[in-house]
């Protein structure tokens, strides 16, 4: 969890072009009036980092160190006029915030939060704990509290935070329609390892295949200590076990479109009545029925976040040298390689490559590692 520092004046960087520069009168008009006789610009104007055009401002609040080692600013707010709440969903410029008393407010975000310089695509995400100033049925989000358990990906070179403050991720895949994609599961597992979120792999639509055909894949993940749960939203297979895993916890369901995330939630808690749709027969891909991440309170206690289907999950803030450390089957062998900077892709006397040849590391998992090392981690 982020470490708080004492309240202080913080020199914070703001986004570029956060303030529109006032347009001055044209040179032609000045010349007609004064013939530049009163031009003192050479003595008055300065090229410096100060003044209203600078991208830095002094903000009163708290400087915190995040889990990634970066420094963020928590602006000071008047807590006597604010309420604490949890962001249920973000719809464009409006966030639905549930206060501690259960009332839901449609909140905008204060300008200061939106103009602070950040790598994040959006400053508010589903799951955020916030302080907001209520105004009738609406409100203004004044501050976003420090986060933990953040699930995010790279989107257009920026950090797209999908959900925050969760302690468990249910990686939902499908046995068929669409086909199982173990490489996508690997990406989610790596992100879960990095964020410190406990993963649970759920393979849905098991009623469409023979369970024996899934045993090789299930066995590989189980050997590494990951729990794999075959389920079926159609028949209710293992619905009780899944319900028990979600009770009194804060979880997120993630996976590609069409794997049945919303259908599973409807089985677990029929009160949700979430919209569902069938997989396209032409492309064998799911339709984006869920359009935004939504925090849903469970009747048995806890929260669960239903997320939109993602067809491409590109890692955020992971360099190639870190990939091996997030692979449970590769990590123990890294120190046994001949070269300390071994990439485990082509070097001789590589303990990882030897383990692949001996069958101690699954070939598909190794191919997934190589792909992540070469292309997804810039």
C-alpha positions as CSV (number, residue, x, y, z in Angstrom):
1,X,0.0,0.0,0.0
2,X,1.1,3.6,-0.7
3,X,3.1,5.3,2.1
4,X,1.7,8.7,3.2
5,X,3.9,11.6,3.9
6,X,3.1,14.7,6.0
7,X,0.9,17.5,4.6
8,X,3.0,20.0,2.7
9,X,3.2,22.3,-0.3
10,X,4.0,20.1,-3.3
11,X,5.4,21.4,-6.6
12,X,3.3,19.3,-9.0
13,X,3.4,19.1,-12.8
14,X,0.3,19.7,-14.8
15,X,-0.8,18.5,-18.2
16,X,0.3,20.5,-21.3
17,X,-2.1,23.2,-22.5
18,X,-4.2,23.0,-19.3
19,X,-4.8,26.8,-19.5
20,X,-5.7,28.8,-22.5
21,X,-3.4,31.8,-23.1
22,X,-5.2,35.1,-23.4
23,X,-4.9,36.5,-26.9
24,X,-3.2,39.9,-27.0
25,X,-3.9,42.7,-29.5
26,X,-2.3,42.4,-32.9
27,X,1.0,44.0,-33.8
28,X,-0.7,46.0,-36.5
29,X,-3.1,47.7,-34.1
30,X,-0.3,48.4,-31.7
31,X,1.8,50.0,-34.4
32,X,-1.1,52.2,-35.6
33,X,-1.7,53.5,-32.1
34,X,1.8,53.8,-30.6
35,X,4.3,53.2,-33.4
36,X,6.0,50.9,-30.9
37,X,7.2,54.0,-29.0
38,X,5.8,52.5,-25.7
39,X,7.0,49.0,-26.4
40,X,8.7,47.8,-23.2
41,X,8.3,44.1,-23.9
42,X,12.1,43.6,-24.0
43,X,12.3,44.7,-20.4
44,X,9.0,43.2,-19.1
45,X,8.8,39.7,-20.7
46,X,11.0,36.9,-19.6
47,X,11.5,33.4,-20.9
48,X,11.5,31.3,-17.8
49,X,9.7,28.4,-16.1
50,X,7.7,30.8,-13.9
51,X,4.4,32.6,-14.5
52,X,1.0,31.4,-15.6
53,X,2.4,29.5,-18.7
54,X,4.5,27.1,-16.7
55,X,3.3,23.5,-16.4
56,X,4.1,23.3,-12.7
57,X,2.0,24.6,-9.8
58,X,2.2,24.5,-6.0
59,X,-0.5,22.2,-4.6
60,X,-1.3,22.0,-0.9
61,X,-1.8,18.4,0.2
62,X,0.1,15.1,0.7
63,X,2.8,13.6,-1.4
64,X,2.6,9.8,-1.5
65,X,4.8,7.1,-2.8
66,X,2.9,4.5,-4.8
67,X,3.6,0.8,-5.0
68,X,5.3,1.4,-8.4
69,X,7.7,3.9,-6.7
70,X,6.3,7.1,-8.3
71,X,5.2,10.2,-6.3
72,X,1.6,11.3,-6.6
73,X,-0.2,14.2,-5.0
74,X,-3.3,14.0,-2.8
75,X,-4.8,17.5,-2.8
76,X,-6.0,18.9,0.5
77,X,-9.8,18.9,0.8
78,X,-12.3,20.1,3.5
79,X,-13.4,16.8,4.9
80,X,-16.1,18.4,6.9
81,X,-18.2,19.0,3.8
82,X,-17.2,15.8,2.0
83,X,-18.5,12.3,2.0
84,X,-16.5,9.1,1.5
85,X,-17.7,6.8,-1.3
86,X,-16.8,4.0,-3.7
87,X,-16.8,4.5,-7.5
88,X,-19.2,2.0,-9.0
89,X,-18.7,2.9,-12.7
90,X,-17.3,5.7,-14.9
91,X,-19.5,6.9,-17.8
92,X,-17.5,9.5,-19.7
93,X,-17.2,12.6,-17.5
94,X,-19.6,11.3,-14.9
95,X,-18.8,8.7,-12.2
96,X,-21.4,6.9,-10.2
97,X,-20.3,7.0,-6.6
98,X,-21.9,5.0,-3.8
99,X,-21.7,6.7,-0.4
100,X,-21.3,4.8,2.8
101,X,-25.0,5.1,3.5
102,X,-25.8,3.4,0.2
103,X,-27.0,6.5,-1.7
104,X,-25.6,6.8,-5.2
105,X,-24.5,10.2,-6.6
106,X,-23.6,11.2,-10.2
107,X,-20.3,13.0,-9.7
108,X,-18.0,15.0,-11.9
109,X,-14.3,15.3,-11.2
110,X,-12.7,18.5,-10.0
111,X,-10.6,20.3,-12.5
112,X,-7.4,20.0,-10.4
113,X,-7.5,16.2,-10.6
114,X,-8.0,16.2,-14.3
115,X,-5.2,18.6,-15.1
116,X,-2.4,17.0,-12.9
117,X,0.1,15.4,-15.2
118,X,-0.2,11.6,-15.2
119,X,0.3,8.5,-17.4
120,X,-3.2,7.4,-16.6
121,X,-5.8,7.4,-19.4
122,X,-8.5,8.4,-16.8
123,X,-7.9,9.8,-13.3
124,X,-11.0,8.0,-11.8
125,X,-11.7,4.2,-12.2
126,X,-14.2,1.7,-11.0
127,X,-13.4,0.6,-7.5
128,X,-11.7,3.9,-6.4
129,X,-12.3,5.1,-2.9
130,X,-12.9,8.9,-3.1
131,X,-13.9,11.9,-1.1
132,X,-16.7,13.9,-2.9
133,X,-18.7,17.0,-2.2
134,X,-22.4,16.3,-2.5
135,X,-24.8,18.7,-4.2
136,X,-28.3,17.2,-4.2
137,X,-28.3,14.1,-6.3
138,X,-24.9,15.0,-7.8
139,X,-21.5,15.7,-6.5
140,X,-17.9,16.7,-7.2
141,X,-15.0,14.2,-6.6
142,X,-12.4,16.2,-4.6
143,X,-9.8,13.5,-4.1
144,X,-9.0,9.9,-5.0
145,X,-7.6,7.9,-2.1
146,X,-4.4,5.8,-2.5
147,X,-5.0,2.6,-4.5
148,X,-4.1,-1.0,-4.1
149,X,-4.8,-4.1,-6.2
150,X,-4.8,-2.3,-9.5
151,X,-5.7,-4.2,-12.7
152,X,-4.5,-2.2,-15.7
153,X,-3.2,-2.5,-19.3
154,X,-1.5,-0.3,-21.9
155,X,-3.8,1.6,-24.2
156,X,-2.4,4.1,-26.8
157,X,0.8,4.4,-24.8
158,X,-1.0,5.3,-21.6
159,X,-2.1,3.4,-18.5
160,X,-5.7,2.2,-18.8
161,X,-6.8,1.4,-15.2
162,X,-9.6,-1.2,-15.5
163,X,-10.4,-1.5,-11.8
164,X,-8.8,-0.7,-8.4
165,X,-8.8,-2.0,-4.8
166,X,-9.5,-5.6,-5.5
167,X,-7.8,-8.6,-3.9
168,X,-8.9,-11.3,-6.3
169,X,-9.1,-11.7,-10.1
170,X,-11.2,-14.3,-11.8
171,X,-9.6,-14.9,-15.2
172,X,-12.5,-16.2,-17.2
173,X,-11.9,-18.2,-20.3
174,X,-14.1,-20.5,-22.4
175,X,-13.6,-24.1,-23.4
176,X,-15.3,-23.4,-26.7
177,X,-17.1,-20.6,-28.5
178,X,-14.7,-18.8,-28.5
179,X,-11.8,-21.2,-28.2
180,X,-9.6,-21.4,-25.1
181,X,-6.6,-18.9,-25.3
182,X,-3.9,-20.0,-22.8
183,X,-1.6,-17.2,-23.9
184,X,-4.2,-14.5,-22.9
185,X,-4.5,-16.3,-19.5
186,X,-0.7,-15.9,-19.1
187,X,-0.9,-12.2,-19.6
188,X,-3.5,-11.9,-16.9
189,X,-1.5,-14.1,-14.6
190,X,1.6,-11.9,-15.1
191,X,-0.4,-8.8,-14.3
192,X,-1.9,-10.4,-11.2
193,X,1.6,-11.3,-10.0
194,X,2.8,-7.8,-10.5
195,X,-0.2,-6.2,-8.8
196,X,-0.3,-8.7,-5.9
197,X,-3.8,-9.8,-6.8
198,X,-4.7,-13.5,-6.1
199,X,-5.7,-15.2,-9.4
200,X,-8.4,-17.8,-10.0
201,X,-8.7,-19.3,-13.5
202,X,-12.3,-20.1,-14.4
203,X,-12.9,-22.1,-17.6
204,X,-16.5,-21.6,-18.6
205,X,-18.7,-23.4,-21.1
206,X,-17.4,-26.8,-20.0
207,X,-20.7,-28.3,-21.0
208,X,-19.6,-27.9,-24.7
209,X,-16.5,-30.1,-24.5
210,X,-15.3,-33.3,-22.8
211,X,-13.6,-32.3,-19.6
212,X,-10.8,-34.8,-20.3
213,X,-9.6,-32.6,-23.2
214,X,-8.9,-29.7,-20.7
215,X,-6.8,-31.7,-18.3
216,X,-3.4,-31.0,-20.0
217,X,-4.0,-27.2,-19.8
218,X,-5.5,-27.4,-16.3
219,X,-2.5,-29.6,-15.2
220,X,0.1,-27.1,-16.4
221,X,-1.5,-24.2,-14.4
222,X,-2.1,-26.4,-11.3
223,X,1.5,-27.5,-11.2
224,X,2.5,-23.8,-10.7
225,X,0.0,-23.4,-7.8
226,X,-2.8,-21.7,-9.7
227,X,-6.3,-22.9,-8.9
228,X,-8.3,-23.8,-12.0
229,X,-12.1,-24.1,-11.7
230,X,-14.1,-25.7,-14.6
231,X,-17.6,-24.0,-14.6
232,X,-20.7,-23.7,-16.8
233,X,-23.2,-20.9,-16.7
234,X,-25.6,-23.1,-18.7
235,X,-25.6,-26.1,-16.3
236,X,-24.5,-24.5,-13.1
237,X,-21.4,-26.7,-12.8
238,X,-19.3,-25.6,-9.8
239,X,-21.5,-22.5,-9.3
240,X,-21.5,-23.1,-5.5
241,X,-17.7,-23.3,-5.3
242,X,-17.4,-20.1,-7.3
243,X,-20.0,-18.4,-5.1
244,X,-18.0,-19.4,-2.0
245,X,-14.8,-17.9,-3.5
246,X,-16.5,-14.6,-4.2
247,X,-18.3,-14.2,-0.8
248,X,-17.0,-11.3,1.4
249,X,-14.2,-10.5,-1.0
250,X,-13.5,-7.8,-3.6
251,X,-13.1,-9.5,-7.0
252,X,-12.9,-8.6,-10.6
253,X,-13.9,-10.8,-13.6
254,X,-11.7,-10.4,-16.6
255,X,-11.4,-12.1,-20.0
256,X,-12.1,-11.8,-23.7
257,X,-15.5,-11.0,-25.1
258,X,-18.0,-13.9,-25.3
259,X,-16.5,-16.1,-22.6
260,X,-19.6,-15.6,-20.4
261,X,-18.5,-13.3,-17.5
262,X,-21.9,-11.7,-17.2
263,X,-23.7,-15.0,-17.6
264,X,-21.7,-16.4,-14.7
265,X,-22.6,-13.5,-12.5
266,X,-26.2,-13.9,-13.2
267,X,-26.0,-17.5,-12.0
268,X,-24.0,-16.6,-8.9
269,X,-26.4,-13.7,-8.0
270,X,-29.7,-13.7,-10.0
271,X,-30.5,-10.3,-8.7
272,X,-28.0,-8.7,-11.1
273,X,-30.0,-9.4,-14.3
274,X,-27.0,-8.4,-16.5
275,X,-27.4,-8.2,-20.2
276,X,-25.9,-11.1,-22.2
277,X,-25.5,-12.1,-25.9
278,X,-24.4,-14.9,-28.0
279,X,-21.1,-15.3,-29.8
280,X,-21.1,-14.3,-33.5
281,X,-21.4,-17.3,-35.7
282,X,-19.4,-15.6,-38.5
283,X,-16.3,-14.6,-36.5
284,X,-16.6,-16.9,-33.4
285,X,-16.0,-13.8,-31.3
286,X,-18.0,-12.3,-28.5
287,X,-20.0,-9.1,-28.8
288,X,-19.2,-6.2,-26.4
289,X,-22.4,-6.5,-24.3
290,X,-20.7,-5.0,-21.2
291,X,-19.4,-1.6,-22.1
292,X,-17.9,-0.3,-18.9
293,X,-16.4,-1.8,-15.7
294,X,-19.1,-1.9,-13.0
295,X,-18.8,-2.5,-9.3
296,X,-21.6,-4.8,-8.1
297,X,-22.4,-5.4,-4.4
298,X,-23.0,-9.2,-3.8
299,X,-26.0,-10.4,-1.8
300,X,-23.6,-12.8,0.1
301,X,-21.2,-9.9,1.0
302,X,-18.4,-8.3,-0.8
303,X,-18.1,-6.8,-4.3
304,X,-17.5,-8.1,-7.8
305,X,-16.5,-6.0,-10.9
306,X,-17.9,-7.0,-14.3
307,X,-15.5,-5.7,-17.0
308,X,-15.9,-5.3,-20.8
309,X,-14.4,-8.1,-22.9
310,X,-10.8,-7.4,-24.0
311,X,-9.4,-9.0,-27.1
312,X,-5.9,-7.6,-26.7
313,X,-4.3,-7.2,-23.2
314,X,-1.0,-5.4,-23.5
315,X,1.1,-5.2,-20.4
316,X,1.7,-1.9,-18.6
317,X,5.0,-0.9,-17.1
318,X,6.8,-4.2,-17.6
319,X,10.3,-4.2,-19.1
320,X,11.7,-7.4,-20.8
321,X,14.1,-8.1,-18.0
322,X,11.2,-8.4,-15.5
323,X,9.1,-10.9,-17.5
324,X,10.9,-14.0,-16.2
325,X,10.4,-12.9,-12.6
326,X,6.6,-13.0,-13.0
327,X,6.6,-16.5,-14.5
328,X,6.3,-18.9,-11.6
329,X,7.8,-21.8,-13.6
330,X,10.7,-19.8,-15.0
331,X,11.6,-17.7,-11.9
332,X,13.3,-20.5,-9.9
333,X,15.7,-21.3,-12.7
334,X,16.9,-17.8,-13.6
335,X,19.9,-17.9,-11.2
336,X,21.2,-21.1,-12.6
337,X,21.9,-19.8,-16.1
338,X,25.5,-19.3,-17.2
339,X,25.2,-15.6,-17.9
340,X,23.7,-13.2,-15.3
341,X,22.0,-11.2,-18.1
342,X,20.6,-14.3,-19.8
343,X,17.4,-13.5,-21.7
344,X,16.5,-17.3,-21.8
345,X,15.7,-17.0,-25.6
346,X,18.9,-18.0,-27.4
347,X,21.9,-18.2,-25.0
348,X,23.9,-21.4,-24.4
349,X,24.0,-23.1,-21.0
350,X,20.6,-21.6,-20.2
351,X,18.8,-23.4,-17.4
352,X,15.4,-22.3,-18.6
353,X,15.9,-23.6,-22.1
354,X,17.3,-26.9,-20.7
355,X,14.2,-27.2,-18.6
356,X,12.0,-26.8,-21.6
357,X,14.0,-29.5,-23.4
358,X,13.7,-31.9,-20.5
359,X,9.9,-31.3,-20.2
360,X,10.1,-29.6,-16.8
361,X,8.7,-26.4,-18.3
362,X,5.7,-26.6,-20.7
363,X,6.7,-25.7,-24.3
364,X,3.6,-23.5,-24.7
365,X,4.4,-21.5,-21.5
366,X,7.9,-21.0,-22.8
367,X,6.6,-19.7,-26.1
368,X,4.3,-17.3,-24.3
369,X,7.3,-16.1,-22.3
370,X,9.3,-15.5,-25.5
371,X,6.5,-13.6,-27.1
372,X,6.0,-11.3,-24.1
373,X,9.7,-10.7,-23.8
374,X,10.1,-9.8,-27.5
375,X,7.1,-7.8,-28.3
376,X,4.7,-6.9,-25.4
377,X,7.3,-5.5,-23.0
378,X,8.8,-2.5,-24.7
